[in-house]
Amino acid sequence: MLSSPSKSLLVAAATLLASGNAQNTSYYTTYGGSPPVYPSPNATGIGWEAAFAKASDFVSQLTLEEKVRLVTGTPGPCVGNIGPVYRLGFNGICLQDGPLAIREADYASVFPAGLTVAASWDKNLAHVRGADMAAEFKGKGSHVQLGPVAGPLGRSGYGGRNWEGFSPDPYLTGELFAETIMGIEETGVQACGKHFIGNEQETQRNPSGGFIGGTNSPAEAVSSNIDDRTMHEVYLWPFANGVKAGVSSIMCSYNRINGSYGCENSKVLNGLLKEELGFQGYVVSDWLATHSGVPSIKAGLDMDMPGGIGFLDSAPSYFGANVSTAVNNGSLELSRLDDMARRIMTPYYRLGQDSGFPPIDASSGGLNFFPVSNYLYNFTYGPASVDVRDDHAKAIRAAGAAGIVMLKNVNNTLPLKAPKNIGVYGNDAGDLINGLYSLSGLALSVYGYEYGVLGAGGGSGTGRFTYIVNPLDAIKIRSAQDDSLVQYVLNNTLIIGQDSLSPTYPTPPDVCLVFLKTWATEGSDRNSLLVDWNGTALVETVASTCSNTVVITNSGGLNVLPFANNPNVTAILAAHLGGQEAGNSIVDVLYGTVNPSGHLPYTIAKEESDYSFAPIANSTALLETTDIYAWQSDFTEHLLIDYRHFDYYNISVDYEFGFGLSYTTFSMSNLAITASSSSLTATAAPAKVAPGGNPGLWETVYTVTATVTNTGSVAGAAVPQLYLGLPQPTADLDDVTPIKVLRGFEKTYLEAGASAAATFELMRRDISYWDIISQDWVIGTSTIGVFAGFSSRDIRATGSFTPLSGSGSSGNGGGYGNGTASATASVTASPSGSVSGSATGSGTASASGTASASATASGYGWGNGWNHHYGGDQKGPWGNAHHWGPPKQ
């Protein structure tokens, strides 16, 4: 899969799924699928030596049957269960969903979704949320939390499970993925990073007739066909962060990768995960993602879940008794089974789960799908219905507010200033009327449930709410402080049908708050990027009467917003999925109790068609095909997903990646670039692989700093962001490099008028590309551009450095002191198109350039061939100048 021929695989793919035709798959057969990587590497316990020694001792005492028990799931009270070995004092292992809550539990909290955390751009928040969730898992007796999620990454905006993860940007996801893992595991619970890898759509994620996601066509699961460089620089990137952070387990995915199923793909599991990244934990299958016994084991699978080939029964099983038979007849080496068992037990001992860990909550089994009659073992239980919520509601409320992105705020519409007449509209504003649990997303309509605030998506990644605060109730409580009149109509169809705000009176209200939602769930992909329940028409209807319309969206992913430029829509908040405190979080921002600091973790384009570069593989022809290998998803966009695509092709968008408004304003200055060494080599020195890969990849090689100042009148949090323009490694036009990629961010709280330094440490991996010939991370010989600002298109300070020659420059008053500096620094494009600038450093500095603009703009420039305008992104007549104007208001 990941050798140099992999690129030719994609180049040869002439028939695209976007055309709506079933594919001729002969070239996949010719290519031969993923290359074999055997044997499966043995764990050595590097970094976990003491725990590894305990695990080795434990495994040495097990019988063959007991070793098989450790690697095979069994029916029990948890989502996943490993049976006990009571003679050795081992009570088994309990694995529970999911990424935002312990799902099969009562008296537990529902936290904001990963998508909401990504919108906060706050690493500390991700860490705290991970620790708080893990405390609830531990209190319920769950050894393993099946989360967090780095796959799907979010290649397609239509992905049904994107909300479970963080962002389509691998760097942003990698940082938050790692922080979540560290928060979970410092609490004594094992984190399980999922879904590994290329699990970018729900449609046909399983073979036909299989578990949720398979269609009725007689076909294998969809194959995600990913070239070598794209695999490393996009989809593997965040998992490397997770392994470096010490993740205990990795869940392999349902889909195929370059022709081979994720849980029996030796290149992916043995080659990438265990060899290249040095993963010391265990690989567990997604539930019913195992399609073979010995082949999967030899390919790197360590634990089969839920154990049986059927969902509820322990037998027949690809593992279980078949593993014993394979060992006894010599088709499977006992040493491989021992390695599987050691990998499973090492995290157990590392996190101290062998001593004082709470027993399984006795109420868990009653919430599970396994009939008690199917249990093979007597599990150890503690008290029932233990309340593990603690005071987490406060942190949930704060996290929900931190993940709200203010997209528009005309004439300081927000925060609200004691309006006397408030109108609330839309089916997302009120309370849930059909219960507090949405596991069975497929049992709902394609839009989910009609009435009630959307606090989480559907499927196994959801949570069982004990309550949810809806926006309408929160507004009533807060508005009572101002003696405001609150009127509401929650029936979208009624409002649109009568084309008026009746029975609202007096009308129009001082402010009209319109609440919209967009459902997303495991098992199916979205069929539209518009808001659900005819929400666009709802906004247009309300805004036609109300000149002060504020729109709030709760969404399981990105939305295109046709009403964004409606002059009567004066403010827009993207509130994502806020968990149980959703309504309070929204009201905190609406009234200014919290200054919004969220930034988009994705791009909001102008049209749905703008996202066609990364389609969900699906068509009538595929649904009707008799070719069992017809379902192919070719990642022909390579590295160019989300903002990378829009920047590379110079496409105008409504709201760019990283964008977010505040009730205050911020500036940036004093960019400085400092090298950690004057003698940097193109590749890291050979070294023993540790978790995360070659340790040299994680060494800081450059540090970039900038001063961020709160120039407004109220306190707030800025999110300074660092982007790098990495050089194109080859002249091959098929192998494109993004114009810029995110390589740093820091949430920075500032009082009014205060300044602080934002520091971005660049590791070797951050400034390297994956070379498919040498199979290594390589630093290019060309200059690397440095772009610092507050979004991917709000660049406030620029500079550059040339790592292999030790030279560099910085703009806006920054200095760089290693080698001769030649700077196009502090370049400002004026409305007339002239360019001026100055630079300081410990070498010769110069600034020059020419730009031309067809629209008024003020911003910052760098050279590379296009003239970008923040609001229009049009090509200019000259190269060597990119610039954007001031932030949108």
N, C-alpha and C positions, 0 to 999 in steps of 0.2 A: 504493500500500500504506500509506503513512504520512501521508496527508493526513487532514483532519478527518472525511471520510466513513468512515474505517476503523473507527471505533467502531460506526457503524450496521451495518457488516458483521457484527460479532459480536452486536449486539443482535438483528439479524434472524435469527440462526441458531437456529431453534426446535427443530430436530431434532439431538440430541446423539449423538455416537458411543457415549457410555456406554450408550445404550439398546439397543445391539446391532443397530441397523438401518442399512441403507445410506441415505445422505442424499439428499434432494432438493437438487440443487446449483444450481437456477435463480438463486438470489440471488447466487451468485458470478459468473455470466454477466452479470447485471444490473449488478453492481458494477464489472465490467470488469477485475478483477485489480489488479496493482500498476500505479501510474501510470508512464508513460514519463519517463525522465530522460536526455536526450541534448543534446549529444554527450558522449562519455566525456572527462572532464577530462584535460588534459595534465599530466604531472608537471613540476614546476619545480625539484625538487631542494632545496626549502627544508630547511635543516638539514644537507643532504648535498651542499653546493654543489661541493666539489672532486671528489667521486666522480661527480656528475652531469655535470660538464664532461668528465671522462675517458670516461664512457659515451657522451656526445654525440659526442665525437671518434671513438670506436670505431664507433658506428653509422653515422656519415657515410661510413665507408670500406667498408661492406658492400654487396654486391650485393643485389638483390631476393631471390634464392634464399637467400642467407645470412641475411637478416633473417627470412625464413620459417622457416629452420632454428632460429633462436633461440626462436621462439614455439611450436614443435611438438615434442612428445616423440618419442623414437625408441627402438627396442629397443637394449639395452645391458646393461652389467654391474650397474647400479644399479636400484633400484625405479623411478626416473624418470631419464631421460637427455636432455640437450640436446647435440646433435652439435657437434663441434669446427669451428673455422675456423683451420686450422693456418697459413695464409698470414699471419695477423695475430697468431700466437702464442697463440691461444685454444684450450684443450684441452677445452672443453665444461664442462657442469655436471652434477654427480652429486647426485641427491636420494635420500635414504634414510629409511625408517621408523626410528623412530617416537618416541612421547612418553616412553618409559621405557628405551629401549635402541636401539642400532643393530641392527636385527633381522636383516638379511641379512649376518651377519658371524660369523666365528669369533673366539675369544679376546677377547671383549668382555663387559662387565659387564651385569647386569640390575639396574636401580635400582628402588627402591620406586615404586609407581604414584602418579599425581597425586593420587588420593584419599587416599593415605597422607600425602603432603605437606600436603594441606589439613587433615588431622587433627592435624598438628603445629602449625598456626597459627604458623609460623615463616618469616618473609620471608627471613632470611639463609640458612636451610636450603634454601629454594627456589632462591635465587641460586647457592649453591655446587653444588647438584645439577645445575642447568642448565650450569654451567661444566664440571663433571666429565663429564657426558654429552657435551658438545660436544667436549671433548678427545679422546674416543674416536671420535666421528664424523670429526673432522679427521684423526686418525691413520690412519683407514681411507680417506681421500681423498674424503669426502663433504662437498660444499660446503653442502648444505642438510639440516637436520634437520626432518623433517615432524612438528613439534610445537613448542610445547605446545598443549593443547586447552582451549578455552573454550566449545565447542559439540560435544556436548551440555553444557548447563549442569547439567541434572539435574532438569528440570521434573517428570518422573515417576520415582518410585523404582524402577520396573521397567526403566528404560532399560538396554540391553545394553552401552553404552559409557560409562556414567557414570564408571566407575573410571579412564578415561583422563584425564578432566578433574579438576576440583578440588571444587567445592561448588555446590549449587543457590543459594547466596547470591551475587549478582553482585559485591558489594564484596569478599568474601573471595577469590573466583575472580580478580577483576581485579587485586588486589594480588599474588597468587602467580603469575598468568599473566605479569604485567609483570616480576617479579623473575626468573622463569625465562628469559624472553626476553633480559633484560640479561646474565644469566650465560652463556647460549649465545653471544651475539654478541660479548661481550668476549673470547671465546676465538677469534674469527675465523670462526665458522660462522654461516650464515644460519638464523634461526628462521622457521618457517612456522606461523603461528597458524591453527588450524582448529577446527571446520568452520563456515563462515560462510554461513548463520545459521539458527536455528530447527531444527537437526538433532537433534530431541529424541526420536526413536524409530528403531529399526532396521527394524521391520516396515513393509514396502512403502516403504522409503526410496528404492528404485529402481523404475522402471516394471516391470510384469510381464514376466518373461522376461529382464530385464536382469541386471546384475551383482548380487552377493550382496545379499539383502535384499528383492528383488522376489518377489511371490507368483505364483500361476498364474492369477489373475483377469486379464482383459484390461483393464488399467487403468494410468493414469499414476501416478507416485509420489505419496505422501501430500503434501498441502499443509498446511503449518503456517500457520494463519490468525491473525495477531498484530496487535493494534491498535497505534496509533502510540505512545501513552504507554508501553505495556508493552514495545514494541520498544526504546525508548530507555532506560528505567529498569531493565530486566532483561537482555535478551539482547544488546543492543548495548553495554551498560555495560563489560563486561570487555574487549571488543575495542577500545574507546576507550583503555583503559589500555595495551593492547598496541601500538597505533599510537603513542601518546605515548612508549612505551618504545623505539621504533625498530624494530619488527618488519619484517623484510625482505620477507616475502611473506604472503599470506593465501590459504587454500584455501577455495574456495567449495564448497557442500555438495550432496549428492545430491537432497535433498527439494525440493519446490516451496515457495515462500513467497507466500501470498495468491494462489495460482494460477499463478505463474511459476517455472520451474526456477531454482534458486539460482545457477547459472553463466550464466544469461542474463537475470537480473532486473536491469534497468537502475536501478530505484529503490534496490535494495540495494547494488549494486556502484558505479554512478556517483554516485547521490544520497547515500547514507549514508556509504559507505566513502571514496570519493575526494573528494567535495565537502565533506560535513559534517565528516568526521574528518581531511581533508587527507592521506590516505594517499599516500605517495610511492613505495612499492614496487610489486610486481606481484601480480596475482591469478592463482593457478594452480588448475585444476580438480581436484577429487577424481578418482580414476582411473575413467574412463568416465562422468563426470558431465556431459560436454559433449554437448549435443543439437542443436547447430547450428553453423554456421561464422560467416558475417558477422553474423547477429543477435547471437550471443554476444559477438563482438569489439566490436560497437558498444555492447553493454550493459555492457562493462567487463572482460571476460575477457582476460587477457594471455598465458597459457600453457596449452596443452592437453596433458593427460596421460591415458594414457601415449603418446598421439599418434595411434594408429589407432582406428577405430571398433570393431574387434576388439581384444582385450586384447594379443595377442602380435605382431600384424603392424602395420607402419607405414602400410599402405594397405589399403583406402581410409581417408581421414581427413577430418574436418570442417575441419581446418586444412590444413597441408601445401600441396600443389599448388593446392588450392581458394583459399587466400589469395592466391597469385600470380595466379591467374585473376581474382579479385575486384579486385585492384589494377589489373590491366591493362585490365579492362573498365569500370573506373570505379565499381563498386558499393561499393568500399572505398577510402577515401582513404589515400594513402601516409603522410600525417602521422600517422594513427592507428597504423599498423604501426610507424612510427618511435618513437612514444610507448611502445608495447609493448616494443620492443627496449631503449629507454633505461631503462625501469622494471626490466627484468630485469638489465641490466648495472650499474646504479647500486649496488645492494648488493654486487655482486661486487667492485667497486673500493673501495667504502667499507670493507669488511672486509679489504682487502689480499689477496684471493684470486688476484690476477693475478701474485703474486710469492712464490715459495717454498712454495706450498701443496702438501701431499703428494699424490702420484698415487694413483689408485684401487688399493686392495688387489687383487692379482691373483686372490685366492680368491673375490672377490665374485660374479663371473659364475657360478661353479659352484653358488652358493646361490640364484640368481635363477630366475625363471620364463621369461625370454626365451631361446629357443634361440640359440646363437651363430650359427647359419646365418641368422638373421633380422637380424643386425646390419648396418647400412648404413655404419658408420664404423669405422675402426681407433682404438680408444681407447688412451690412454696409461696403462700400468700400472706400479705399483711392486712391491715384494716381496709375496709371498703370505703369508697367515696372520700378519700383524703382530699381536703381543700388545699391546693398547692398555689393558689393565685397570689398569696402574699400581698404586697402593695404594688404589684407590677402594673396596675392600671395607670399610675402616674407616669411611668416611663413609656407606656404604650401611647398615652395621650400626647406626650411630648414628641415621641418618634413620629406619630402620625402627622403632627403639625410640621415637623422638620422636613417631611417628604412631600409637602404641598408646594407646587411650583406656581408662582404668579406669572402668568403669561402676558397679561394686559392690565393696565391700570390708568385709564385716561383721566386727567385732571384730578388725580388723587381721590378717585371714587372710594377706594379703600385706604385705610380702615373706615368702617362705618362710623358715623358721627351722630349717634342718637337719633336715627330717623324715626319719625312719628308714625309712619304708615309703611309697613313692610309686607310685601307680597311674596309668598313662597310657592313655587310651582314645580311640578315634575314628580314622577313616580319613584325617584331615588331619595326623596326628602323624608319620607315617613318611616314608620316601624315595619318590621317584617310581619307578614300576616300568615305565612305558611310554614312556620317553624324556624328553628335556629341552626339547621344543619343542612349542608348542601353537598354531601358526598356524591350522591347519585346525580351528577351534573347532566348525564345523558337522559335522565328521566324528565328533566325540565325542558322547556322550549329551547330553541337555538339561542335565545336571548336570556336564558336563565329565568329567574322568578320576576314577575312583573312589578309587584309592589314591595317597597322596602329598600333601605339603603344597602349598597353593596360594600361590604367590609372585607370580603375575601372571595377568591374564585372557587371553582368546583373541583371535585375529584379527590384523590388521596392527599393532595397538598393543602386541603382546606382544614378548618378547625371546627370544633363543636362549641358554638357560642353558649356562654351562660347568660349573657345579655349583650345587647349592642345599643349604643347610644345613637339615635338617629338625629339628623340635622334639625328637623322641625322642632323636636323637643328641646334640643340644646338652644335653638334660637328663642324659643318661648321663655326659657329660663333667663337667658342673658338679656333679652330685650325688656324684661320686666323692670330691670334697673332704670330704664329710660321711659317707662310707662308707654311703650310703643304698642300700636295696634298691629297684630300679626294675623294676616289672612292667608288662606292657602287653598289650592286646588291641586290634587295629586294625580288626577286622571289625565294622562297625556292626550288620549283620544278625544276626551270631552273638550279640552282647551282648543285643540287643533280643529275639531269639527265645527265648533261654534265661532271660531276665528275671533275670539274676544277673551277678555279676562273676567267675564261674568262668572260667578256672582260677586267678584271683588268690588267693594265700594267703601269709601270713595276711590275712584280710579282715575288715572293710574296711581299706584302707590309711589312713595318717595323713592323706593328702591325695589326692584323685582329680582328675587333670587331664584334662579332656575337650576334645578339639580338633575343631572343626567348620569346615566351609567352604561357600562359596556361589559358584558359577561364574557368570561373566558374559563375554560375547563379542560382538565385532562380528558383524553379520549376523542377530541375533535378540535379542529382548527377553526378560527374565525372565518366567516364568509364576507366580512366587510370591515373596513377601518373607520367607518362612520360610527357615531354613538348609536346605541340601540334604542328601541322603542320609539322610533320616529323622532328622536331627540332634536335633530336639526330643524325639523318643521316646528317643533315646540318652541325652540329659541326664536325662530323667525316670527312666530305668531305673537309671542310675548313682547318681543322687541318692536313690533309694528305699533304697539300701543304705549309701551313703557320706554322712555328715552334713557332710563338709567337701569339697564338690565345687566346683572352680574351672573355669569355662568360658572357653575361648579361641576366638575366631572369626577365620578368615581369609576375607574376603568381598570380592566385586567390587561391593559397594554396601551399602545399609542393609538391616538385618534387623529384623523384629519378633521379640520374644523372650518367648514365652509362659511361659518358666521363670524370668523375671527375679525374680519374687516368691516363688519356691520357697525356703523357709527353709533347706534343705540346700544350696542354691547360695549359697555364701558370698562368691564373687568372680566378676566377669566382666571379661574384657579383649577389646575390639574391636581386633584387630591388623591389619585391612585387608589390603593386599597389600604385603609387605615386601621383595620382590625376592630376590636370591640369598642374603642373610644372614638370611632370615626367622626361622629357628629360633634363631639366636643373639640376635637382637633381642628375641624373646619371653622367652627365658631371662634376659636382662639385666634385664628388668622383673620377672619372677617372683621373682628372688632379690634384687632391690633394688640391683643394680649401677647401674641407671638408675632414678631416681625418675620414675614416669610423669608426663608433662606434656601428653599429647594431649587434645584437646577435640573433640567431635563437630562435623563440618562439615555435618551434616544433623540431622534430628529422628528419633528412634525413637518412633513412636506405639504405641498399645496394640494396635490391630488392623490387619490388612491393609486392611480396608474404609475406614479413616481416610484412605487415600491416593487415594480414588476421585475426588477433585476435579480431578485432572489425569491422565485415563486415556490409555493407549496406544490409538490408533485401530486397532481390529481387531474383527471380528465374523464370524460365519458369513455374514451377508448381504453384507458387503463382499467376502468371499472368493468369493462366488458371483455377484457383480454383473456386469452387462453394461454398466454406465455407466462409461465410462473416466475420468470425473472424480469418481467416488464417494468416493475416499479423501480425506477432509477431517478435519483435526485442529484444532478450534476452541479457542483458548487463552482460554476464557471465564472462567478464574480470574484473568485480568489479572495484577496485581502479586503476587497472594497465592499464592505457592508456598512449600513447606516451612514453616518456623516462622511466616512471615507469615500463612499460612492458619490454623494452629493457634491463634495468638494472636488473630487477628481474630474467629474464631468461638468463642473461649473453650473450646477442647477440651483436655482433660487428656491428657498424654502420659507415656510411661515415662521417657524421657530427652530433654531439650530440646536444641535447637541450642546449641552452645557449651559443653555440659556435659562435665566431666571431673574425676575425682578424682586426688588426689596422696597420697604418703606423708607429706606435711606439710599445713599449713593456711595460709590467707592472709586478710588483711583489707584493706580499702580505706578511705581517709579523705581529707579535705582536697581535695575537688573544687573546682576553680577554672575559670572561664570567662573568657577574655580576647578582646576584639575586636581585629582588626588595623587597623581603620579606624572612625572615628566617623561616616562618611558612606557607607554602603553603598547601592547602587542595586539595584533589583529584577532587572535583567538586566546582563550584562557589556557593557561598551562595545564597539561594533563594532570589529573588528580583522581584520587579514589572517589567514586560517585557517592554522594550523601543524599538524603532526602531532599528533592528539588533538583537534583542533577549535579553537574560539576560545581563545587563550591565557589569557584572563581566567577561564575555567572552572577552571583549574588553580592559581589564586592562592589562598593561604591567607587566609581571612577571619576565622576564629576558631581559638583554641587552647584545648583542654581539658586540664587536668592533674589527676592524682590520685596520692595516695601509696599504694603497695602495700607491705605488710609481711608477711614470713614469720613467722607466729605459732607455728610448730611447732618441732620439735626437730632436723630434718634439712634440708639444703639442697634446693632444688627450684626449678622454673620455673613461675611463674604466667603466665596469659594474661588480663590485664585487657582488657576489651572495652567499647567505647563504642557505644551505640545512640541514635538520634535519633527522636523522635516528630514527624514532619513534618506540617504542617497539611494538611487536605483542601482541594484547590484549587477544587473546584466542588461544588455541591449535587446534582449528578447522582449518583443512588444506584448507577448502573451503574459509575461511575468511583471505585473505592474506593482509599483510601490505607491502607497497613499501619499498625498501631498503633505499631510501631517498626521501624527498619531498622539494620543494622550499618553503622557509619561509622568504626570504628577498632579496632585490636588491636595489642598489642605483647607478644612473648614476653619475659618478664622473669625472669632468673635471680637468686635471692636465697639467701644463706647463712641459716642459722637465726637468727632475731631481727633480720635486716637489713631495711631499708626502701629503696625507690627510687621516684622519680617516674616515672609513666607519662604520656607526652605524646602527645596526639592532635591533629594538625593537620587542620582542616576546610577543604576547598577549597570554592569557590563551588558547584561541581557537587554536592558532598555535601549542601548544605542547600537545593537547588533541586528543582523538579519540571519535567517536560517539558510545556510548554503546547502543546496540539495546535492552538490557534487562531493564536497568534503564531509557532509553530514555533521556539521558543527555550526555553532553560532559565531559569526564573523563580523567584525567592525569594518565598515567600508572605508575606502581611502579618501573619499570626498568630504567636503564640509557638511556639517549637520546644522540645520537651522533651528533656532530656539525661539519659540513664540509663547509669550505669557499673557494671560488675560483672564476674562471672566466667562468666556464661552469659546466654542471652537471658531467663532467668527467675530468675537469681540476681543481682538488682540491689542493689548495696550503697550507691550514692550517686546522688542525683538533683539536677537543677537545670533551668534554662530560660533562654532568651534570645529576644529579639525583634529580629531582624536589622535591620529597616527602621526601628526606633525607637531602637535603641542601648541597650536595657535588658535586664536579665537577673538571674538568681539562681543560687545554688548551695547544695547541701546538705552536711551532714556537715562543717561547719567551713570550707568553701571560700568564697572571696570573688570578687566580680565587680565591676569598677570602671569601667564605662562607662555612665553614666546612673543613673537612680533604680532601685534594685533592690526588687522585691517578691517575696519568696521563700516558697515552701512548702518549707522546707529541713529537711534531716535528719529527714524524717517517718518515724516508726517506728510500725508497727501492732502493738499488743500483743494478747495473747490475748483480752482483754476487748473489743477493738474500738476503744479510744480512740486518739487520734492526738496526738502532741506533737512539737515540733521547735524548732529555733533556726537562725539564719542569720547570717552576717557578710558585710559588703560595704561598698562606699563609698556606700551609700544607705540608705533605709529598708527594713528587713527585717521580715517577719512570717511566721508559720507557724500554720496552722490546718487543721482538717479533721475529718471524722468517718468512721469505718470500722466495718464489722461483719463478724465472721468466724464461720463455723460450724465452724471447725477451728482448733486451736492453731497459731499462726503468729507468727513474728517476722521482720521484713524491712523493706522500704522501699516507700513509696507514691508514687503520682502520680495526678493527676486525669484521668479520661477515661471514666468510665461503667461500669466493671465492678469487681468485687472478686475478684481472682484469688488462689487459694491454690496454693502451689507444688506440693503433692501432689495437689490435687483440682480446681483451676480451676473453682470454682462461682460463679455469679452471686450477689452480695450484694444486700441490700435498698436500698443507697444507691449512687449514683454517686460520682464524685470520689475514688475510692481504689482503687488497684491495689496488692496486696502479695503477696509470696511468703515462705514460711518459709525455714528454714535449708537448706543443701545436703543432698541424700540421702547416706546412708552405706552 
